[in-house]
């Protein structure tokens, strides 16, 4: 085996290793999110609150601190079934989108390591990543917002906005990323077509 082949094999192994690690961390993160959200006492969600001075002890230490709280974990057993399902859907969609992105990125890197830059597989991987990113943004954030609206209703808030402006602007990053990756996929598809045309002229 030549030095170039050994280097390519090592790079391929590294891609697979990091991809597997990313997938494992994604699964662990989803399990942790489920455990912290669905508690024996009810649905637990982090809500924004008016700034308030609080004192607390840092976890696993004896150090007392004083600060300002702008968020609080609210637990309620009275959240309706639809909002509870939305909380689960948000976690699942986020986890599945991340796994799809990791898988497509691994396959993309593998194609590059084999010297296949302009090919249908590369274009397909980029399209898959683009779609997964937008689904992650819209699905994850919108379902999370619906779950929070259900929590607000459960704690006594009668009227809630369907989507807070901060959450809306949080989606824009996913939209821009999805569009950019989609344009990159178009460029690779065009490159593949030009490559085929050039090979046909030789």
Buried (B, 14 or more C-beta within 10 A) or exposed (E): EEEEEEEBEEBBEEBEEBBEEBBEEBEEBBEEBBEEBBEEEBBBBEEEEEEEEEEEEEEEEEEEEEEEEEEEEBBBEEBBEEBBBBBBBBBBBBBBBBBBBBBBBBBBBBBEBEEBEBBEBBBBBBBBBBBBBBBBBBBBBBBBBBBBBBBBBBEEEEEBEEBBEEBEEBBEEBEEBBEEBBEBBBEBBEBBEEEEEEEEEE
